[in-house]
Amino acid sequence: MLCSLSTTLTPEALQAITGLEQELGTPVLAYSCREDLKPAALTPEKLAKLQSLEQQLGLVLVAVQT
């Protein structure tokens, strides 16, 4: 399973989240998860390359199975 920030919220979902944020007094992030994506098994060398690019970009990267 792989999750990322939701980018396709319905107006109703966005309104519900905004209302909850106001009630809680704090921002709330919405994530969507996909069951069909599985992490790829990387060799130590490939993992090092992925981690190096993560450091360069300031992002989290996930290699997935095809």
C-alpha positions in Angstrom: 0.0 0.0 0.0 1.2 3.5 -0.9 -0.3 6.7 0.4 0.0 10.3 -0.8 -1.8 13.6 -0.2 -5.2 13.6 -1.8 -5.6 15.9 -4.8 -9.1 14.9 -5.9 -11.3 15.9 -3.0 -14.9 16.5 -3.7 -16.3 19.9 -2.6 -18.3 18.1 0.1 -15.2 16.3 1.4 -13.2 19.6 1.4 -15.9 21.4 3.3 -16.1 18.6 5.9 -12.3 18.7 6.4 -12.3 22.5 6.6 -15.1 22.3 9.2 -13.1 19.7 11.2 -10.0 22.0 11.0 -11.9 24.9 12.5 -13.4 22.7 15.2 -10.0 21.2 16.1 -8.1 24.5 15.7 -5.4 22.8 13.7 -4.7 21.8 10.0 -5.8 18.4 8.9 -4.1 16.6 5.9 -6.0 14.2 3.7 -4.2 11.1 2.3 -5.4 8.6 -0.3 -3.9 5.1 -0.4 -3.5 2.6 -3.2 -3.5 -1.1 -2.5 -2.2 -2.0 -6.0 1.2 -0.4 -5.5 3.9 -2.4 -3.7 7.4 -1.2 -2.9 10.2 -2.6 -5.1 13.0 -4.6 -3.5 16.2 -2.7 -4.3 19.8 -3.8 -4.1 21.9 -1.8 -1.6 23.5 0.1 -4.5 20.1 1.1 -6.0 18.8 2.0 -2.6 21.8 4.3 -2.1 21.1 6.0 -5.4 17.5 6.6 -4.4 18.5 8.0 -1.0 21.0 10.2 -2.6 18.4 11.8 -4.9 16.1 12.1 -1.9 18.7 14.2 -0.2 19.3 16.3 -3.3 15.6 17.0 -3.8 14.5 17.2 -0.2 11.7 14.6 -1.0 10.8 11.1 -0.1 11.0 8.8 -3.1 9.5 5.3 -3.2 10.4 2.7 -5.9 7.5 0.5 -6.8 7.0 -2.8 -8.5 5.9 -2.7 -12.1 
